[in-house]
């Protein structure tokens, strides 16, 4: 697909969710497993349940990030992170000790 290669399309929710995970979940919730696979699964599952916010410019990224200063939108992300964390901890995609 020529268009996708030529343009820079970015889901601005990715860094927002990662930031919330690192700032709110990791310091406040002891994970059963904090391996890269489990933490990535938590973030991916969260992103799959939140509406993506695509942009192609840095100004668009900044605008979307500013939208998420709203406490309700922040709460929505934290709720979804918590749900995803519970799902991944209940069903890790690796054997114990891996």
N, C-alpha and C positions, 0 to 999 in steps of 0.2 A: 504494500500500500504506500504509494508515493507521498500522500498527504501526511500521514503519521510520521514518516521519516523527516519530512521537511519542516514540520512544526514542532513546537515544544508544548505538549499537552501535559498538564500536571494536576493530580488530585490533591488539592490543598488540605484535605482532611488528614492525609498521612502524617505530616509533621505535627499537626495539632494533636492527634490521637497519641502519637509516640511521646510527645511532650507531657500530656496529661498522665500517661502511664508512668513515665519516669518521675514526675513531680508529685503525683497523688497516690498512686497505687504502690509502687515499690517501697517508699519510705514508711507507709502506713499499714501495709498488709503483708504478713509473712506468707510468701508463696510456698506451696508444698514442693514445687519444683521450679527453679528459676533458670533452667537450662535455656539455651537459645531457641530450641524447637518450641518449648512451651510458651515462652514470652512472645515469640513471633506468632504462634497460633492465637494467642489472646488478642494481639493487635489486629491480625487479619480478620478474625471473627468479628471483632468490633467494627472494623471498616466495612465489612459485608452487611452489617445491620444499620449503618448510618448512611444517610443520603450523601453521595459524593458531591464535592464542590470542585468542578474543573475550571482551570484557568490556563492562560497561555502567557501571562505576563507577571512580572514581579509586583506590579501595582495591584493586579488581581489577587495575588497571594496575600499581600498586605491587607487588602480590603476584607477578604474572607477571614483572615486571622482577627481583624478588628471586630467582625461580627461576633466572634466567639468570646468576646469580653462580656457578653450578656450572660447573666448567671443561670438563666433557664437553659440556654444552649450548653453551658458548661455542665450543668446537672445531667442533661441528656447524655453527654459523652461519658460521664462518670458512671451513670446507671448502666450503660451498655458495656463499659469496661468491666464492671462488676459481674454482670451476667456472663460475659465471655470468659472471665476468669473462673467462675464456678463451673462452666461447661468444660473448659480445658482441664481443670483440676480433677473433675469427675471422670474424664475420659482422655487421659494423656495419650498422645499418638506415639508413644515409645514404651518399652518395658521398664519397670523400676530399675534404677541404677544405670540406665543408659545415658 
